């Protein structure tokens, strides 16, 4: 009886607040990957973007035996092919996984599993970096809330979605890691920050503004604080100055070591990275003689002038941006039409209100971090200062080009987590002014992207977005159901809409004339003029590139250069061409002809 009474008096165990938070984070992380999306990726290689398809093509070719330094895509603008400016450092792990899984599962299933599960693995790495950085500065609860914020930040989750095997996720991890190392300070952390900055540049130059500001931060810190800031400055300089050339040499063929490439890590950017390392060494050697801020400013200004002046004199072609050879036709008819190159006003003008779940949270995070860097707790000002410094480039560049927000979005949870933690603490503090509690709670919630889905959805209900409908039609053109049947045709070169190029390479043995990459100006020109011009234009580009098949996407035909394009009228049946033989493939989405 005593044992029974004791048992009945025992209270049921309750979950503490920390456990509940962790369960919430786990639930949100799992729901980022709906089973239907994962299954579609595995079974039908459904990838979110053309870049993901092209990345898989590169990894597949590497696994099949293409040379490490041979990054030419030979089925793209044959017979010469197009050299890729993407990093082999990201092709390698994907190719390694394909080599390991293909003997066990077959090539199709292996590719689907790699495409589906590589992004969640990288998300775990991102979460580990975010957790460590926030916990070190703000505590465990803020770190857990930062993880929660990350699962609700569309700028983050879209880069780690199933099938998203492009490079922006790794760049996001590298820049976040650089930020947390700069916050920690010291020689080792500075060296790690410099090495991560070099990794970001080796993967792609989208993170260049963040790397440049990271370098300016360690320089400015040394200028104003002197010797205490020297270890981090020296470590960053040595990290980027040594790692950048090593990574460049590891992924670049020796015969290209002296070639200037404005769109990838190459001599122009090595000049700045190596010069930064030399500058750090020089400043370290002169530190004892530079006892004032003015003296350090003079030295830094002199070194900076040498580096910038040398860049201007040695590499003037890169002053105009990463696309020096682009023609006005390609720029106007292709580049400026791409979503990631669109400005915020252009999104609004197109009634693409999904911009509301991306840009406002970036604005709030940048403003909140900037305010806390000057007015927040002294112990946290360095952390907020680094975060603000890396958020503002995304804010400014993102206003003009949507892709500017990619890397910066990785810092939003770093600011949102501590804001939510502070709001939680104030909510239980009855002595805090109600206005302060309500304001901080509203700020924390407003830095969660999902909170902005309500106005985005309402705006979409009020006014349908024609651009969003056009995007859906473009996906139909690239879908497995539309493109895979083309594989039954004898292999040949295809002239198809630009957006279809990577999907054709991924799903069929055919070669393509055009794909959305700036290094293939002749192919882009052929698709724009050939599919958007007259019959003479189409015949000219078909002959010039040895085209065997011509394809028009019925749901989204190419924009005509001057009135309805001949290819569009041909697909509608308004005109005939005896030199083109219609083929019974493509279904309701594609119209396919064989060149007689």
PyMOL commands that set and color helices and strands:
alter all, ss='L'
color gray80, all
select helices_A, chain A and resi 2-9+17-30+35-44+50-63+88-105+107-138+140-151+154-160+168-184+187-203+205-225+227-251+254-256+267-289+293-314+316-320+328-333+335-337+339-341+344-349+353-357+359-375+378-400+402-427+434-446+449-462+466-478+480-488+498-507+521-532+535-544+566-572
alter helices_A, ss='H'
color red, helices_A
select strands_A, chain A and resi 72-73+82-83+493-495+511-512+549-553+580-583+590-595
alter strands_A, ss='S'
color yellow, strands_A
deselect
rebuild
show_as cartoon
